[in-house]
Amino acid sequence: MKVNPNLYIISSVAGGGKSTIISELLTEFPDFYFSISCTTREPRPGDVEGKTYYFLSIEEFQKRITNGEFYEWAEVHGNYYGTPKAPILDAIRDHRVALLDLDVQGAKSVKALRPESVTIFIEPPSREIWIERLIRRGTDSKTSIERRIENGIRELDEAPSFDYVVVNDRLEDAIRDVKTILFQKES
């Protein structure tokens, strides 16, 4: 099976299932490259340097911004997050599939720089089910959930701007649909 092109950007609302889908893809296709973002936020329990994020000081992050080392970056809730260019370019040069897990804003930024990339939005089956899933996962405070819902409503409105929208009603079906996008026949 041939995958074409090499750069896929997967976005969703918080609690939409994109991390689970990406994890399943990486398990099934270990040669895929997964882009690890940089951040200035403090590590949380379970975070692993170089696997969850690259944790940088604010000074180091700003130096990398100045040097043009990010495809995109943003300040979110007082912390910086960014997608480093070099490892993605290396993966593409090696003819590997590069998967990026980005928010809607980051996806638009990278798509503008790399128009050949394919954007996929993972959409919950309904807003009610999404909010229920977000609350049920139990990883966020009430304030954080409220902020994620507010941001998520805006992000859901952006779904039609993506190349593909995959509804995550049943996880197995959503994974199958994303694989279909990755392995579609060239036209």
Residue pairs with C-beta under 8 A, 6 or more apart in sequence:
1 183
2 183
2 186
3 97
3 182
3 183
4 186
5 116
5 117
5 118
6 91
6 92
6 95
6 96
6 97
6 98
7 88
7 92
7 98
7 100
7 110
7 114
7 116
7 117
7 118
8 97
8 98
8 99
8 100
8 117
8 118
8 119
8 120
8 181
8 182
9 100
9 102
9 106
9 107
9 110
9 111
9 117
9 118
9 119
9 120
10 18
10 21
10 22
10 99
10 100
10 101
10 102
10 120
10 122
10 178
11 18
11 101
11 102
11 103
11 104
11 106
11 107
11 119
11 120
11 121
11 122
11 155
11 162
12 18
12 121
12 122
12 123
12 124
12 155
12 168
13 123
13 124
13 130
13 148
13 151
13 152
13 155
13 156
14 134
14 140
14 148
14 151
14 152
15 124
15 130
15 133
15 134
15 137
15 148
15 152
16 122
16 123
16 124
16 130
16 152
16 168
17 122
17 124
17 133
17 168
17 171
17 174
18 101
18 122
19 101
20 171
21 122
21 168
21 171
21 174
21 175
21 178
22 34
22 99
22 101
24 171
24 175
25 32
25 99
25 175
25 178
25 179
25 182
26 32
26 34
26 99
29 97
31 96
31 97
32 96
32 97
32 98
32 99
33 87
33 88
33 91
33 96
33 97
33 98
33 99
34 98
34 99
34 101
35 83
35 84
35 87
35 88
35 98
35 99
35 100
35 101
36 50
36 51
36 52
36 53
36 54
36 84
36 87
37 53
37 54
37 81
37 82
37 83
37 84
37 101
38 53
38 54
38 55
38 56
38 61
38 64
38 70
38 80
38 81
38 82
38 83
38 84
39 53
39 54
39 55
39 56
39 79
39 80
39 81
39 82
40 55
40 56
40 57
40 58
40 61
40 79
40 80
41 53
41 55
41 79
41 81
42 55
43 49
43 52
43 53
43 55
46 52
47 53
47 55
49 55
54 84
56 64
56 80
58 80
61 73
61 80
61 82
62 80
64 70
64 82
64 84
65 73
65 82
68 85
69 84
69 85
69 86
70 82
70 83
70 84
70 85
71 82
71 83
71 84
71 85
71 88
71 109
71 110
71 113
71 114
72 82
72 83
72 102
72 105
72 106
72 109
72 110
72 113
73 80
73 81
73 82
73 83
74 80
74 81
74 82
74 103
74 105
74 106
75 81
76 103
77 147
81 106
83 100
83 102
83 106
83 110
88 98
88 100
91 97
91 98
92 98
97 182
100 106
100 107
100 110
102 110
103 155
104 121
104 154
104 155
104 158
107 119
107 162
108 158
108 161
110 117
111 117
111 119
118 163
118 164
118 181
119 162
119 163
119 164
120 162
120 163
120 164
120 165
120 166
120 178
120 181
121 158
121 159
121 162
121 164
121 165
121 166
122 166
122 168
122 174
122 178
123 156
123 159
123 165
123 166
123 167
123 168
124 130
124 133
124 167
124 168
125 167
125 168
125 169
127 153
127 156
130 152
131 149
134 140
134 145
134 148
134 149
134 152
135 145
140 148
159 165
164 181
166 174
166 177
166 178
166 181
167 174
168 174
